[in-house]
């Protein structure tokens, strides 16, 4: 009987670690991105102080980075630094995902609890952040190579600027698409569940490919929102970035079925135990 009990326990342990390499994903309609933004706005209103604090910090960092790039006298560097939000945004917004996760589970969001959620799966989150950083650095190098073909920006005519910005945007779009595909759902999943970085990335790729048209629409909405923030000299980032971050959490919850993995920490249960 003891042997049967041990076999049963071993079988349970074995079953516990047999997880699919990719989480199941759902197909969604074209109305989903606007719905996610509305839900993101609702989360922003529910935790306005924390969300605004997060947004203001991002706004100040944006201003400082742009000022440093501008002081260096390099338009290319300024554009590259601003574009960092397209590439590093999924990793930067992890605190916002945490707030929305806590709200969804009936827990009052707290800054320390957000930190707990983030650091529990820190190694895999750092792997993903490092991947995004590498892609960003490769893009920055590509942008500087484009600049080689336009050595004198001060003497450029209108059509030269059109070509310069057109080529730069096309090259940047390729790298941005990679980051978006890898990061659209991976970091929210890492923060929400006890899952490894490979599964999170593959799940994100699968979700984007199964909902290509909708995700292109969602990506374009994010680009427009970021451009609006830039057009307001980054002041709009204080509100716009938190809304997008909260909305991204709801996008993950609607598209990815991660119920086969254990919930990660940070919902108040670990404090109670």
C-alpha positions as a Python dict, from the first residue, in 0.01 Angstrom:
ca = {
    (1, 'X'): (0, 0, 0),
    (2, 'X'): (288, 234, 86),
    (3, 'X'): (443, 152, -252),
    (4, 'X'): (116, 239, -431),
    (5, 'X'): (99, 566, -239),
    (6, 'X'): (455, 655, -342),
    (7, 'X'): (379, 567, -704),
    (8, 'X'): (70, 787, -691),
    (9, 'X'): (273, 1078, -551),
    (10, 'X'): (542, 1030, -815),
    (11, 'X'): (277, 1026, -1088),
    (12, 'X'): (125, 1349, -952),
    (13, 'X'): (468, 1514, -947),
    (14, 'X'): (537, 1397, -1300),
    (15, 'X'): (199, 1526, -1422),
    (16, 'X'): (264, 1856, -1243),
    (17, 'X'): (572, 1927, -1455),
    (18, 'X'): (426, 1813, -1787),
    (19, 'X'): (305, 2142, -1931),
    (20, 'X'): (254, 2232, -2296),
    (21, 'X'): (531, 2434, -2458),
    (22, 'X'): (276, 2690, -2578),
    (23, 'X'): (-35, 2803, -2393),
    (24, 'X'): (-369, 2784, -2579),
    (25, 'X'): (-476, 3115, -2735),
    (26, 'X'): (-814, 3249, -2837),
    (27, 'X'): (-912, 3423, -3158),
    (28, 'X'): (-1061, 3770, -3107),
    (29, 'X'): (-1260, 4026, -3302),
    (30, 'X'): (-1164, 4368, -3436),
    (31, 'X'): (-1352, 4539, -3152),
    (32, 'X'): (-1109, 4399, -2893),
    (33, 'X'): (-835, 4670, -2899),
    (34, 'X'): (-1081, 4953, -2828),
    (35, 'X'): (-1236, 4744, -2551),
    (36, 'X'): (-891, 4689, -2397),
    (37, 'X'): (-825, 5063, -2398),
    (38, 'X'): (-1158, 5127, -2225),
    (39, 'X'): (-1072, 4868, -1960),
    (40, 'X'): (-727, 5024, -1927),
    (41, 'X'): (-887, 5364, -1872),
    (42, 'X'): (-1114, 5216, -1604),
    (43, 'X'): (-813, 5065, -1425),
    (44, 'X'): (-632, 5399, -1449),
    (45, 'X'): (-925, 5572, -1278),
    (46, 'X'): (-940, 5307, -1004),
    (47, 'X'): (-570, 5344, -916),
    (48, 'X'): (-515, 5698, -1037),
    (49, 'X'): (-243, 5790, -788),
    (50, 'X'): (-23, 5487, -855),
    (51, 'X'): (-82, 5499, -1230),
    (52, 'X'): (-9, 5872, -1253),
    (53, 'X'): (308, 5829, -1048),
    (54, 'X'): (422, 5560, -1289),
    (55, 'X'): (334, 5774, -1590),
    (56, 'X'): (504, 6085, -1453),
    (57, 'X'): (825, 5892, -1389),
    (58, 'X'): (818, 5767, -1750),
    (59, 'X'): (748, 6122, -1869),
    (60, 'X'): (1046, 6264, -1678),
    (61, 'X'): (1277, 5988, -1803),
    (62, 'X'): (1161, 6056, -2161),
    (63, 'X'): (1233, 6427, -2125),
    (64, 'X'): (1578, 6367, -1976),
    (65, 'X'): (1678, 6112, -2241),
    (66, 'X'): (1560, 6339, -2522),
    (67, 'X'): (1739, 6639, -2370),
    (68, 'X'): (2065, 6443, -2345),
    (69, 'X'): (2030, 6327, -2706),
    (70, 'X'): (1946, 6680, -2823),
    (71, 'X'): (2243, 6822, -2631),
    (72, 'X'): (2466, 6577, -2815),
    (73, 'X'): (2353, 6746, -3136),
    (74, 'X'): (2239, 6424, -3303),
    (75, 'X'): (1894, 6402, -3460),
    (76, 'X'): (1949, 6031, -3523),
    (77, 'X'): (2030, 5974, -3155),
    (78, 'X'): (1720, 6170, -3050),
    (79, 'X'): (1497, 5959, -3276),
    (80, 'X'): (1663, 5639, -3153),
    (81, 'X'): (1612, 5732, -2788),
    (82, 'X'): (1247, 5821, -2840),
    (83, 'X'): (1197, 5495, -3033),
    (84, 'X'): (1313, 5312, -2721),
    (85, 'X'): (954, 5323, -2597),
    (86, 'X'): (846, 5107, -2890),
    (87, 'X'): (1115, 4850, -2810),
    (88, 'X'): (1140, 4850, -2431),
    (89, 'X'): (776, 4935, -2354),
    (90, 'X'): (662, 4576, -2278),
    (91, 'X'): (928, 4544, -2004),
    (92, 'X'): (884, 4898, -1869),
    (93, 'X'): (510, 4849, -1813),
    (94, 'X'): (538, 4548, -1580),
    (95, 'X'): (425, 4751, -1276),
    (96, 'X'): (107, 4850, -1459),
    (97, 'X'): (30, 4487, -1544),
    (98, 'X'): (70, 4412, -1175),
    (99, 'X'): (-180, 4681, -1072),
    (100, 'X'): (-443, 4554, -1318),
    (101, 'X'): (-384, 4196, -1205),
    (102, 'X'): (-443, 4291, -843),
    (103, 'X'): (-760, 4485, -931),
    (104, 'X'): (-893, 4188, -1128),
    (105, 'X'): (-844, 3962, -827),
    (106, 'X'): (-1007, 4198, -578),
    (107, 'X'): (-681, 4305, -415),
    (108, 'X'): (-602, 4669, -341),
    (109, 'X'): (-293, 4753, -553),
    (110, 'X'): (15, 4844, -351),
    (111, 'X'): (358, 4952, -469),
    (112, 'X'): (541, 4693, -255),
    (113, 'X'): (316, 4416, -382),
    (114, 'X'): (398, 4520, -740),
    (115, 'X'): (768, 4483, -657),
    (116, 'X'): (705, 4138, -509),
    (117, 'X'): (528, 4025, -823),
    (118, 'X'): (806, 4153, -1042),
    (119, 'X'): (1101, 4006, -855),
    (120, 'X'): (960, 3654, -806),
    (121, 'X'): (1014, 3570, -1173),
    (122, 'X'): (1298, 3817, -1215),
    (123, 'X'): (1539, 3588, -1401),
    (124, 'X'): (1296, 3513, -1685),
    (125, 'X'): (1181, 3876, -1698),
    (126, 'X'): (1545, 3984, -1729),
    (127, 'X'): (1595, 3736, -2013),
    (128, 'X'): (1305, 3893, -2202),
    (129, 'X'): (1416, 4247, -2123),
    (130, 'X'): (1766, 4158, -2245),
    (131, 'X'): (1619, 4026, -2572),
    (132, 'X'): (1429, 4354, -2620),
    (133, 'X'): (1741, 4554, -2537),
    (134, 'X'): (1950, 4361, -2791),
    (135, 'X'): (1688, 4421, -3061),
    (136, 'X'): (1681, 4790, -2970),
    (137, 'X'): (2061, 4818, -2990),
    (138, 'X'): (2066, 4642, -3328),
    (139, 'X'): (1798, 4883, -3449),
    (140, 'X'): (1996, 5182, -3318),
    (141, 'X'): (2301, 5058, -3511),
    (142, 'X'): (2085, 5011, -3822),
    (143, 'X'): (1955, 5367, -3781),
    (144, 'X'): (2310, 5501, -3769),
    (145, 'X'): (2392, 5303, -4086),
    (146, 'X'): (2096, 5468, -4261),
    (147, 'X'): (2246, 5800, -4152),
    (148, 'X'): (2563, 5715, -4351),
    (149, 'X'): (2364, 5761, -4673),
    (150, 'X'): (2254, 6106, -4557),
    (151, 'X'): (2578, 6253, -4414),
    (152, 'X'): (2468, 6618, -4409),
    (153, 'X'): (2125, 6650, -4252),
    (154, 'X'): (2151, 7029, -4238),
    (155, 'X'): (2177, 7056, -4616),
    (156, 'X'): (1897, 6811, -4697),
    (157, 'X'): (1598, 6911, -4912),
    (158, 'X'): (1236, 6812, -4847),
    (159, 'X'): (1257, 6498, -5064),
    (160, 'X'): (1581, 6398, -4891),
    (161, 'X'): (1402, 6417, -4556),
    (162, 'X'): (1114, 6212, -4693),
    (163, 'X'): (1358, 5942, -4809),
    (164, 'X'): (1554, 5954, -4481),
    (165, 'X'): (1246, 5924, -4260),
    (166, 'X'): (1085, 5669, -4492),
    (167, 'X'): (1386, 5435, -4495),
    (168, 'X'): (1442, 5479, -4121),
    (169, 'X'): (1076, 5409, -4044),
    (170, 'X'): (1073, 5099, -4264),
    (171, 'X'): (1382, 4957, -4094),
    (172, 'X'): (1247, 5046, -3750),
    (173, 'X'): (910, 4888, -3830),
    (174, 'X'): (1077, 4550, -3889),
    (175, 'X'): (1245, 4553, -3548),
    (176, 'X'): (936, 4696, -3378),
    (177, 'X'): (725, 4414, -3525),
    (178, 'X'): (968, 4159, -3375),
    (179, 'X'): (949, 4318, -3030),
    (180, 'X'): (571, 4347, -3050),
    (181, 'X'): (535, 3982, -3151),
    (182, 'X'): (768, 3862, -2873),
    (183, 'X'): (639, 4096, -2602),
    (184, 'X'): (268, 4150, -2665),
    (185, 'X'): (172, 3879, -2414),
    (186, 'X'): (497, 3729, -2281),
    (187, 'X'): (580, 3962, -1990),
    (188, 'X'): (221, 3978, -1858),
    (189, 'X'): (219, 3597, -1869),
    (190, 'X'): (554, 3575, -1689),
    (191, 'X'): (429, 3804, -1415),
    (192, 'X'): (92, 3628, -1383),
    (193, 'X'): (197, 3262, -1392),
    (194, 'X'): (486, 3037, -1292),
    (195, 'X'): (611, 2989, -1646),
    (196, 'X'): (949, 3009, -1819),
    (197, 'X'): (1058, 3274, -2069),
    (198, 'X'): (1061, 3036, -2369),
    (199, 'X'): (699, 2930, -2317),
    (200, 'X'): (595, 3294, -2265),
    (201, 'X'): (766, 3408, -2587),
    (202, 'X'): (630, 3118, -2794),
    (203, 'X'): (282, 3180, -2657),
    (204, 'X'): (306, 3548, -2749),
    (205, 'X'): (419, 3462, -3103),
    (206, 'X'): (135, 3210, -3138),
    (207, 'X'): (-124, 3460, -3012),
    (208, 'X'): (-7, 3734, -3250),
    (209, 'X'): (6, 3502, -3552),
    (210, 'X'): (-342, 3363, -3482),
    (211, 'X'): (-483, 3716, -3459),
    (212, 'X'): (-266, 3893, -3718),
    (213, 'X'): (-513, 4157, -3840),
    (214, 'X'): (-638, 4246, -3492),
    (215, 'X'): (-285, 4264, -3353),
    (216, 'X'): (-172, 4489, -3641),
    (217, 'X'): (-462, 4717, -3549),
    (218, 'X'): (-365, 4702, -3181),
    (219, 'X'): (-1, 4775, -3261),
    (220, 'X'): (-97, 5075, -3476),
    (221, 'X'): (-317, 5210, -3197),
    (222, 'X'): (-22, 5189, -2957),
    (223, 'X'): (203, 5367, -3209),
    (224, 'X'): (-53, 5647, -3251),
    (225, 'X'): (-91, 5684, -2874),
    (226, 'X'): (287, 5707, -2826),
    (227, 'X'): (315, 5960, -3109),
    (228, 'X'): (44, 6171, -2945),
    (229, 'X'): (246, 6157, -2622),
    (230, 'X'): (560, 6268, -2807),
    (231, 'X'): (366, 6547, -2982),
    (232, 'X'): (267, 6686, -2640),
    (233, 'X'): (638, 6706, -2548),
    (234, 'X'): (595, 6386, -2345),
    (235, 'X'): (342, 6543, -2104),
    (236, 'X'): (74, 6309, -2242),
    (237, 'X'): (285, 6010, -2136),
    (238, 'X'): (177, 6070, -1776),
    (239, 'X'): (-171, 5942, -1866),
    (240, 'X'): (-133, 5761, -2199),
    (241, 'X'): (141, 5514, -2104),
    (242, 'X'): (-42, 5387, -1793),
    (243, 'X'): (-361, 5337, -1995),
    (244, 'X'): (-175, 5134, -2257),
    (245, 'X'): (-3, 4931, -1985),
    (246, 'X'): (-332, 4846, -1812),
    (247, 'X'): (-493, 4770, -2150),
    (248, 'X'): (-211, 4529, -2235),
    (249, 'X'): (-291, 4327, -1924),
    (250, 'X'): (-654, 4291, -2036),
    (251, 'X'): (-536, 4194, -2385),
    (252, 'X'): (-329, 3912, -2233),
    (253, 'X'): (-617, 3790, -2016),
    (254, 'X'): (-859, 3783, -2309),
    (255, 'X'): (-629, 3616, -2561),
    (256, 'X'): (-413, 3372, -2360),
    (257, 'X'): (-553, 3077, -2165),
    (258, 'X'): (-280, 3024, -1903),
    (259, 'X'): (-490, 2829, -1651),
    (260, 'X'): (-265, 2521, -1679),
    (261, 'X'): (12, 2707, -1497),
    (262, 'X'): (14, 2801, -1130),
    (263, 'X'): (-64, 3158, -1034),
    (264, 'X'): (237, 3365, -945),
    (265, 'X'): (261, 3557, -614),
    (266, 'X'): (136, 3903, -531),
    (267, 'X'): (-241, 3859, -481),
    (268, 'X'): (-234, 3882, -103),
    (269, 'X'): (-235, 3505, -50),
    (270, 'X'): (138, 3490, 17),
    (271, 'X'): (106, 3761, 281),
    (272, 'X'): (-169, 3568, 457),
    (273, 'X'): (20, 3238, 473),
}
